[in-house]
Amino acid sequence: MGSGYEYTCDNCGRQVSTSGPWEFYRNDEGKIKSYGHPGPWSEEAKNHDIAGLMGSLYCIQCDRVFHNVVMVEFKTPSLDSLSVWWGRNEPQDIYKDKDSVKRPKCGNTSLILEIEDETACPRCKKGKLIGGEKWIA
């Protein structure tokens, strides 16, 4: 199940919103498309299996949220959401390494879904990003 997270700097007011993980499929051209949760949102999604999970993740080095970042893609797409959430699908080899998800431009391998307590604000460098989970889908 995906969740939404919101954080605000206690000094400068910088706001960061992240969400995920969300199921995705690859269309006939290989492009990533949102599958839907808890079930497929479109007829096209119904005709494809769940290829993996993606999210809107925060890069503290770039101070930006990047959307539709692939967090894991499976060796064999899943027929159902329950198998995905119960961890029954084997990830592709590239996603077995904890540093597999990274920003191509800056190379940061610490893209963040949930910001840890006491994370310094990269914008003002004086405050802390405070907040947490705001909703669950």
Backbone torsions as a table, in degrees:
resi	resn	phi	psi	omega
1	MET	NA	135.2	178.6
2	GLY	-82.7	157.6	178.2
3	SER	-137.6	160.0	175.0
4	GLY	-113.2	139.1	-177.2
5	TYR	-126.3	140.6	178.3
6	GLU	-133.0	136.3	-178.6
7	TYR	-135.1	145.9	178.3
8	THR	-135.5	138.0	176.5
9	CYS	-72.3	130.7	-179.2
10	ASP	-76.2	0.1	178.1
11	ASN	-112.5	-57.3	-173.9
12	CYS	-100.1	-11.5	179.0
13	GLY	85.7	5.5	177.9
14	ARG	-53.9	130.2	179.3
15	GLN	-112.7	139.3	179.6
16	VAL	-132.0	129.7	176.6
17	SER	-123.9	129.3	177.2
18	THR	-125.6	164.8	175.9
19	SER	-160.0	157.3	177.7
20	GLY	137.4	-173.0	-10.1
21	PRO	-74.3	152.0	-179.7
22	TRP	-124.1	143.5	177.8
23	GLU	-69.0	143.5	173.1
24	PHE	-137.5	161.7	172.7
25	TYR	-129.8	167.5	174.4
26	ARG	-108.9	128.0	179.8
27	ASN	-73.9	-176.1	-175.6
28	ASP	-62.5	-23.1	177.2
29	GLU	-90.5	-1.7	179.6
30	GLY	89.0	4.6	-179.9
31	LYS	-80.1	144.9	179.3
32	ILE	-75.4	131.4	178.9
33	LYS	-135.5	146.5	178.1
34	SER	-67.5	128.5	-179.1
35	TYR	-78.7	-40.8	-174.6
36	GLY	110.6	157.7	179.8
37	HIS	-148.7	128.8	12.1
38	PRO	-86.6	-6.9	179.1
39	GLY	-134.3	178.3	-178.3
40	PRO	-64.0	140.4	-178.3
41	TRP	-91.3	-11.7	-176.6
42	SER	-143.7	166.3	176.7
43	GLU	-64.6	-39.0	178.1
44	GLU	-61.0	-43.5	178.9
45	ALA	-61.8	-40.3	179.1
46	LYS	-58.7	-30.6	-176.9
47	ASN	-86.7	1.8	179.1
48	HIS	-128.3	153.8	177.4
49	ASP	-91.5	165.8	-178.7
50	ILE	-75.5	117.9	-176.4
51	ALA	-85.8	-24.5	-178.0
52	GLY	171.2	-160.6	-178.1
53	LEU	-125.6	141.5	178.6
54	MET	-133.6	170.3	178.7
55	GLY	-159.6	172.5	170.8
56	SER	-98.4	108.3	-171.3
57	LEU	-115.9	150.0	-177.1
58	TYR	-99.9	130.5	173.4
59	CYS	-103.1	111.9	-177.2
60	ILE	-68.9	-26.7	178.1
61	GLN	-71.3	-42.0	179.8
62	CYS	-86.0	-16.2	-174.4
63	ASP	55.5	46.0	179.3
64	ARG	-141.6	153.0	172.7
65	VAL	-97.2	131.2	178.8
66	PHE	-112.6	130.7	-175.0
67	HIS	-96.5	153.9	177.4
68	ASN	57.3	40.5	175.6
69	VAL	-82.3	125.8	179.2
70	VAL	-71.8	120.3	178.9
71	MET	-91.6	-34.6	176.2
72	VAL	-158.7	141.9	172.2
73	GLU	-127.7	139.5	-173.4
74	PHE	-88.3	152.4	175.0
75	LYS	-62.2	-42.3	177.1
76	THR	-125.4	122.1	179.7
77	PRO	-55.9	150.0	-176.1
78	SER	-91.6	142.6	178.1
79	LEU	-78.7	-21.5	-175.9
80	ASP	-148.3	155.5	-178.8
81	SER	-64.8	-36.6	-177.9
82	LEU	-59.5	-41.3	178.0
83	SER	-62.1	-38.5	178.6
84	VAL	-62.6	-51.0	-174.2
85	TRP	-74.1	-21.4	176.9
86	TRP	-91.0	3.7	174.8
87	GLY	72.7	29.6	-177.6
88	ARG	-85.3	-8.5	-175.8
89	ASN	-100.3	129.7	-179.2
90	GLU	-77.6	128.7	178.3
91	PRO	-72.1	153.1	172.0
92	GLN	-60.0	152.1	-175.3
93	ASP	-53.0	-38.3	-178.0
94	ILE	-61.2	-27.3	-177.7
95	TYR	-92.6	2.5	177.9
96	LYS	-78.9	-22.0	178.7
97	ASP	-83.3	133.8	-178.2
98	LYS	-63.4	-20.6	-179.8
99	ASP	-99.1	20.5	-175.0
100	SER	-73.2	-30.8	-179.0
101	VAL	-91.5	114.3	-178.6
102	LYS	-148.8	159.5	176.8
103	ARG	-79.2	124.5	-179.6
104	PRO	-62.7	-36.5	-175.7
105	LYS	-72.1	-50.6	-175.6
106	CYS	-97.8	-16.1	179.3
107	GLY	80.3	5.1	-179.8
108	ASN	-62.4	127.7	177.7
109	THR	-104.2	13.0	-179.8
110	SER	-116.0	54.1	174.6
111	LEU	-68.9	139.1	-167.1
112	ILE	-114.7	130.0	169.6
113	LEU	-94.7	-51.6	176.9
114	GLU	-111.5	122.9	-179.8
115	ILE	-80.9	132.0	-179.7
116	GLU	-72.0	155.7	176.2
117	ASP	-57.7	145.8	175.1
118	GLU	68.2	24.3	176.0
119	THR	-76.6	123.9	-179.3
120	ALA	-68.9	143.1	177.8
121	CYS	-71.7	122.2	-179.3
122	PRO	-72.7	-16.0	-177.4
123	ARG	-81.4	-55.5	-176.5
124	CYS	-96.4	-20.4	179.4
125	LYS	63.5	14.0	179.5
126	LYS	-117.1	-33.8	-176.5
127	GLY	-98.9	-175.6	178.8
128	LYS	-124.2	144.4	175.5
129	LEU	-81.3	116.4	-174.7
130	ILE	-120.3	139.1	178.9
131	GLY	156.3	-149.5	-180.0
132	GLY	164.2	-157.7	-177.5
133	GLU	-65.6	131.4	180.0
134	LYS	-111.7	-25.9	179.8
135	TRP	-158.1	159.5	178.7
136	ILE	-130.1	137.2	178.8
137	ALA	-102.1	NA	NA
